[in-house]
Amino acid sequence: MAVLGSIDDLGPRLWLEARHQGILTAKTVVWLCDGGRGFWRLFRELFEKHAQGILDFYHAAQNLWKRAKVWLDGRTKQSRQWFIQARRKLRRGKANEVLTDLQAALALNDLPDSARKTLQNLYDYARFKALGLPIGSGLVESACKWLIQQRFKGVGMRWSEDGFNHLLHLRLDWVNGRFDDLFALAASPNC
């Protein structure tokens, strides 16, 4: 689903597509998103009752430094070293080791409430992973690159807004397997 316009233009179309794909009857639905406030507003308004919201793990890790500063007093060498190691582990796919560290941090009695809440939210990723739910938005970001950028941002390409919108909707129908529905032949009245 894509739209040229505002987040408010996207909401109704996204809801229609979600209904078309069975959001109301699906066993498990995940809303995986980065930290953009507009997208989370859409989630709260339209999808919260039907989907598990997951902040992309790598975007969530960006917030880790903020909490590490509170937890380990960010001006200390210890907090910087811990964060560098945690980030390195994330890059190498060792999220479970970072989650183990977070679990140990949550056991501390003197952990400030703000840090505890963020660390608890990050620790939820172990549960998401165990359930087989996605925790990274790389697949979605890659699909956007393929769907939009490769098709519409070629060398020398220029699009009017109307032309872009028309071709975008054709491309979306093709990608979603509904292209033939656009051109279904109606029975001729002469037959």
N, C-alpha and C positions, 0 to 999 in steps of 0.2 A: 504494500500500500504506500502510495506517495501522492503528494499534491504540491502544486506550486501555489504557495499562499502562506497564510499564518497558521499557527498551531490550532486556532479555533476553526479553520477550514479543514484541518486534518481530522479532528475529533469525530464528527459525524460519519465520515467515510471510513475511518478506522473501525468504528463500532459496527457499521454495516458489514465490513469485511470479516470482522471477528464473529458476527452472527452467522454469516455465510459459512464460515469454517467450523461452526459448532461450539462456540464458547459457552453457550447455555447448557449444553449436555456433556461437555468434555469432562473426563475424570480429573485431569490436572491441566491447568493453564498457567504459564509463567509470563509475567511482564518483566522483561529484562531490559534495563535502561541505564544510561549514565546519569549523572547528577543534575541534568537540566530541569529546572523547576517547572517549566511549561509541560514537559512530558509527565512529570509526577502529578501535576494538577489534573491532567487527562486521566491518569490512572485512578486517582481518588474519585473523580467525578463519574467515570464510566466503567472502570474495570475492577475496582477494588473488591466488589462482592463476588467476582467470578474468577479472579486470578491471584496468584502469589506474586507480589512485587519483589524483585531482586535488583538491588543496585549492583551494577557491574563490579565484579571483585577488584579489578585493577583501578577503577575510579575510586572505589572505597579505600583501597590501599593508599591513595593520595592523602586521604584524611588521617591515615595512620600516623603520619609524622606529627600532626597537630596534637594527637592524643599521647604520642610518645613523649612530646615535650612536657605535657602535664604530668604523665606517669613517672617519667625519669628525669624531670627538670631539664628541658631542652637545651639549656646552656652547657650541659655536662657532656663530656666525651662519651660517657656510657650510652646516653640516649642516641647520639649520632651514630655510634658504632652499631647499636642494636637495629636502628632503622636501616642502615646501609646493608646489614646482613639480611634483614627481612626482605628488603627490596630485591636483593640478589637471589634469594630463595624463590621469590615470586617469579622472577624472570626465568629461572631454571625449572619451573613447574613444580616446585616443592612447597606448594601452598599448605600441605598438611603440617609441615614443620613450623610454619608461621602460626598456624592455628593452635598447635601445641603450646607455643610461646604465649599466645593470647589467653589460653586456658589457665596457664600458670599465673599470668598477670591478674586474671579475674579472681584468683584465690587470695590475692593480697587484701589485707584488712584496711590499709590506709589509702587505697585507690580512690581518687576523687570520683564523685557520682557521674560527672560529665564524661570522664575517661571510661568508667565502667560501662556506661550505656553504649558508647561507640565500640568498645572492644567486644561487648556482647553481640552487637549487631554484626560485627565482622566474624565472630565465632559461629554465627548461624550458617556461614558458608560451608562448614563441615557437614551440617545436616543437609543442606541443599545438594551437596556433592554426593552424599550417601544415598539420597533419593534419586540420583541420576539426573537432577535438574541442571541446566546450564548455569554457569556462574560468570561467564565472560561474554561480552557483546561483540567480540571480534568477528563472528560469523555474520552478524547483522551489519556491522560496518563494512565488511567485505561485500555483502550483497548490495549495499547502497552504492559502493564504488562501481560494481559491475553493472547494476541496473541503471544508474544515472550517469556517472562520470564517463564510463567507456562509450556509452551510446551518444551522449549529448555534448560532450566536451572535446570532441575531436578537433584536429588542426583545421582551422578555417571555418568551422561550423558557427553559424549565427542563427538564432532562433527568435521569432516573435513570440510573445507570451502565448497567444492563441495557438500557434504552430507547436510550441513546446508542449502545451497542455494536451492537445489532440494526440500527438505522438506518444506522450507519456502514458495516456490511458490505453492506447493500443498496445504499448509495450507491457504494461501491467497485466492486461488481459492475456497476452501471449505467455508471459511468465507464469501466471496463475492457471494456465490451461483452459482459459475461457475464450480464446480468440475465435474459435469456430462459432461460438454462440453469437458473436457480433454479426456474423454473416450467414446466419441460418436462413435457408431458402424457405420462403412461405409457399404453400401450395398455390399454384396458378389457378385463377378462376376459370381459365380456358380448358383445364384438364377434366 
